[in-house]
């Protein structure tokens, strides 16, 4: 299979995938699912269970744990503070890296001298 790829100069370069490349990619997707997605899914499912791993008890799933957590005033204060810190970090990071990118692009360098508009 031939896949097109572009370079920085916008020219198209074609390269061939090895026959086993799809097997390798499939294995990596399976590994990612096994290592990251499945534990997260079991964690979420377990948060809705009365006793984790006991499926033979009557009505093993409940919302009681979530109700207690979402009505706890200490949790709500902690959640509010966490969201404020995360928002400040996100906005600060965006502003910092926007300024850094602007400075890198707008200054003259040896490899890319600044050209005056004509």
VENQUITA-V765689 format. One record per residue. RES is the residue in one letter. SS is DSSP state (~ for helix, > for strand, _ for the rest). Layout:
res = {RES,RES}
ss = {SS,SS}
This chain:
res = {X,X,X,X,X,X,X,X,X,X,X,X,X,X,X,X,X,X,X,X,X,X,X,X,X,X,X,X,X,X,X,X,X,X,X,X,X,X,X,X,X,X,X,X,X,X,X,X,X,X,X,X,X,X,X,X,X,X,X,X,X,X,X,X,X,X,X,X,X,X,X,X,X,X,X,X,X,X,X,X,X,X,X,X,X,X,X,X,X,X,X,X,X,X,X,X,X,X,X,X,X,X,X,X,X,X,X,X,X,X,X,X,X,X,X,X,X,X}
ss = {_,>,>,>,>,>,_,_,_,_,_,>,>,>,>,>,_,_,_,_,~,~,~,~,~,~,~,~,~,~,~,~,~,~,~,~,~,~,~,~,~,~,~,~,~,~,~,_,>,_,_,_,_,_,_,_,_,_,_,_,>,_,_,~,~,~,~,~,~,~,~,_,~,~,~,~,~,~,~,~,~,~,~,~,~,~,~,~,~,~,~,~,~,~,~,~,~,~,~,~,~,~,~,~,~,~,_,_,_,_,_,_,_,_,_,_,_,_}
